[in-house]
């Protein structure tokens, strides 16, 4: 953290998790996305992937976890609250299969003190170090009442 803002360029956090079958089914239940790509092993066995994969939007959820970790120290500020303005340039580069362990790396790459915003680049890799998902996240700090 620098003296001018809550985060600084280069601030970085990581979050790792093994994607379990219950994660995929719970996410499907929450969203209503019961695509056979995620919940039907026999269907996916016929595909070139050969097995079920996690939802891409679940990876975005894990990106959100990393952003929460990145700003945990900012929650103590009595004057401002960080809120997400959204995710840009999300790309799913390779499938994440059930049982894969993903690591989300969240790194602040831009700070705009005047606009009270930060931008971070996000990279998600699997246990082989393969890049499976990327994106950018924009945070804004809003004044408390």
C-alpha positions as CSV (number, residue, x, y, z in Angstrom):
1,X,0.0,0.0,0.0
2,X,1.3,3.4,-0.8
3,X,0.6,6.7,0.9
4,X,-1.6,8.0,-1.9
5,X,-4.0,5.1,-2.3
6,X,-5.2,1.8,-0.9
7,X,-3.3,-0.4,-3.4
8,X,-0.1,0.1,-5.5
9,X,1.0,-1.1,-8.9
10,X,2.6,-4.5,-8.3
11,X,0.5,-5.5,-5.4
12,X,-0.2,-9.2,-6.0
13,X,-2.2,-12.0,-4.3
14,X,-2.8,-15.6,-5.3
15,X,-5.6,-18.0,-4.5
16,X,-5.5,-21.8,-5.2
17,X,-8.2,-24.4,-5.1
18,X,-8.9,-27.9,-6.4
19,X,-12.1,-27.8,-8.4
20,X,-14.3,-30.5,-7.0
21,X,-17.4,-32.1,-8.4
22,X,-19.5,-30.4,-5.7
23,X,-18.2,-27.0,-6.8
24,X,-19.5,-27.6,-10.3
25,X,-22.9,-29.0,-9.2
26,X,-23.4,-26.2,-6.6
27,X,-22.6,-23.6,-9.3
28,X,-24.9,-25.3,-11.8
29,X,-27.7,-25.3,-9.2
30,X,-27.1,-21.6,-8.3
31,X,-27.1,-20.5,-12.0
32,X,-29.3,-23.0,-13.6
33,X,-26.5,-23.9,-16.1
34,X,-26.8,-27.7,-16.3
35,X,-25.0,-27.9,-19.7
36,X,-23.9,-31.5,-20.3
37,X,-20.4,-30.1,-20.7
38,X,-20.4,-29.7,-16.9
39,X,-22.7,-32.4,-15.5
40,X,-22.8,-35.3,-17.9
41,X,-19.7,-37.5,-17.9
42,X,-21.0,-39.8,-20.7
43,X,-21.8,-36.9,-23.0
44,X,-18.4,-35.4,-22.5
45,X,-16.6,-38.8,-22.9
46,X,-17.6,-38.6,-26.6
47,X,-16.0,-35.1,-27.0
48,X,-12.4,-34.5,-27.7
49,X,-12.0,-33.3,-24.1
50,X,-13.1,-36.7,-22.9
51,X,-14.5,-35.5,-19.6
52,X,-16.5,-32.8,-17.8
53,X,-15.2,-29.3,-17.3
54,X,-16.0,-26.5,-14.9
55,X,-18.0,-23.5,-15.9
56,X,-16.1,-20.6,-17.2
57,X,-18.2,-18.3,-15.0
58,X,-17.0,-20.3,-12.0
59,X,-13.5,-19.2,-12.9
60,X,-14.7,-15.6,-12.8
61,X,-16.0,-16.3,-9.4
62,X,-12.6,-17.5,-8.3
63,X,-11.2,-14.2,-9.8
64,X,-13.6,-12.4,-7.5
65,X,-12.2,-14.4,-4.5
66,X,-8.7,-13.2,-5.4
67,X,-9.9,-9.6,-5.7
68,X,-11.4,-9.8,-2.2
69,X,-8.1,-11.1,-0.9
70,X,-6.2,-8.2,-2.6
71,X,-8.3,-5.6,-0.9
72,X,-8.8,-7.2,2.5
73,X,-6.6,-4.6,4.1
74,X,-8.7,-1.8,2.6
75,X,-11.8,-2.8,4.6
76,X,-10.5,-1.0,7.6
77,X,-10.7,2.4,6.0
78,X,-13.5,4.3,7.6
79,X,-13.7,6.8,4.7
80,X,-14.0,4.6,1.6
81,X,-15.4,1.2,0.5
82,X,-14.0,-0.8,-2.5
83,X,-16.6,-2.0,-5.0
84,X,-16.1,-3.9,-8.2
85,X,-16.8,-2.1,-11.5
86,X,-16.5,-5.3,-13.5
87,X,-14.3,-7.7,-15.4
88,X,-12.9,-7.0,-18.9
89,X,-11.3,-9.1,-21.5
90,X,-12.2,-12.4,-20.0
91,X,-10.9,-15.3,-22.1
92,X,-11.1,-19.0,-21.4
93,X,-8.0,-20.4,-23.0
94,X,-8.2,-24.0,-21.9
95,X,-10.7,-26.2,-20.1
96,X,-10.6,-26.6,-16.3
97,X,-11.5,-30.2,-15.5
98,X,-13.0,-31.5,-12.3
99,X,-10.1,-32.4,-10.0
100,X,-7.8,-29.7,-11.5
101,X,-6.1,-27.4,-9.0
102,X,-6.2,-23.8,-10.3
103,X,-4.2,-20.8,-9.1
104,X,-5.5,-17.3,-9.6
105,X,-2.9,-14.6,-9.7
106,X,-4.3,-11.1,-9.2
107,X,-1.9,-8.2,-9.8
108,X,-2.6,-4.5,-9.7
109,X,-1.2,-2.9,-12.9
110,X,-2.8,0.6,-12.8
111,X,-3.9,3.0,-10.1
112,X,-5.9,6.2,-10.8
113,X,-5.9,8.1,-7.6
114,X,-8.1,11.0,-8.9
115,X,-10.8,8.6,-10.1
116,X,-10.4,6.4,-7.1
117,X,-9.8,3.3,-9.2
118,X,-7.4,0.4,-9.7
119,X,-7.1,-2.1,-12.5
120,X,-5.6,-5.6,-12.1
121,X,-4.6,-8.3,-14.5
122,X,-5.7,-11.8,-13.6
123,X,-4.2,-15.1,-14.7
124,X,-5.6,-18.5,-13.9
125,X,-3.3,-21.5,-14.3
126,X,-3.8,-25.2,-13.7
127,X,-1.6,-27.6,-11.8
128,X,0.6,-28.0,-14.9
129,X,1.2,-24.3,-15.0
130,X,-1.0,-24.0,-18.2
131,X,-2.7,-20.7,-18.6
132,X,-6.5,-21.5,-18.6
133,X,-8.2,-18.1,-18.1
134,X,-7.3,-14.4,-18.2
135,X,-9.0,-11.2,-17.5
136,X,-8.8,-7.7,-16.0
137,X,-10.6,-6.3,-13.0
138,X,-11.6,-2.8,-12.2
139,X,-12.2,-1.6,-8.6
140,X,-13.5,1.7,-7.4
141,X,-13.3,3.2,-3.9
142,X,-16.6,5.0,-3.0
143,X,-17.0,7.4,-0.2
144,X,-18.7,6.2,3.0
145,X,-21.6,8.2,4.4
